[in-house]
């Protein structure tokens, strides 16, 4: 118990549920459910809640924690901030991140944006001068998460606004690794919009400003993203070189020496970039399609169970790779599954990627099963308008 109390904030609902059950904590004292099916699907009036209702209940619980900690809802009553307030701020951010991994940014964006803008005002509150860098960095991390959830929800102008505010705060705090994460996030938005030259500029700026303060995980993250844009622009040899650098850095990662917000970066994320590069090579040069399938399959296995969105995104990548390896029946089986999975995620980014599967099924369109799958994608596209 001492290690738990003094260690990093706990954010994984499966772990919290296990401990709540083991300690026989009454359900009325928890902000999540300990039911057998889902840690966030609490019963309501004797009826099992829908996933969205369970998720909204969870978000309401996190918002209540934020308000109870004095982090939101008290803009008219500024007070003196202490080190514990910054720790609480970061703990709430970790809770929001865990929901983002599982549910997507669409459901989360408004809550996180409200939280980020509220804590931004805390910069004007009284606090010890020595606390300023930690407070400003926490505010920057909040704006980064608000931008990330906005991107996932398809709110690109909002994402740009939050990223810009987060970048300014990170630079003010002299937190070069956090500024690099924000530039990585900006690059991911640019990649999604297919502005790969601009994405490369953002990533290279992050590298240049990191200098000796770069950790292995941050370097691997940036080089992997750079490889993806480089491959999309047709420079396959350089893309593979960048992936090799990312892999070398990944082998040097010591989680205890990395920023807490890098906890999401694991072997699955690295393998996903390999899959992305190999898919572009298969589309443009007709090579490496089989490696694309292997890399994505390995990435799916490597992702933790809480990272639902990344697993679904890579199932989409697997579907594309299978079309490129001329395995249309397997591709349709995977694609049909991800169409259904995308309905359970509030992620515009996932939906966009699902709909984009139409570009890789072209040469198999004559097959009835593929033609039917394309009609499913067309209907899904119409439903999102």
Secondary structure as UniProt FT lines:
FT   HELIX           2..6
FT   HELIX           13..22
FT   TURN            23..24
FT   HELIX           27..29
FT   TURN            39..40
FT   STRAND          43..44
FT   TURN            45..46
FT   STRAND          47..48
FT   HELIX           51..68
FT   TURN            69..70
FT   TURN            75..76
FT   HELIX           83..103
FT   HELIX           105..120
FT   HELIX           121..124
FT   HELIX           129..131
FT   HELIX           132..152
FT   TURN            153..154
FT   HELIX           156..172
FT   TURN            173..174
FT   HELIX           176..192
FT   TURN            193..194
FT   HELIX           196..210
FT   HELIX           211..213
FT   HELIX           216..232
FT   TURN            233..234
FT   HELIX           236..250
FT   TURN            251..252
FT   HELIX           255..257
FT   HELIX           260..262
FT   TURN            263..264
FT   HELIX           267..285
FT   HELIX           289..302
FT   TURN            305..306
FT   HELIX           308..324
FT   TURN            325..326
FT   HELIX           328..343
FT   HELIX           348..355
FT   HELIX           356..359
FT   HELIX           362..364
FT   TURN            365..366
FT   HELIX           368..384
//
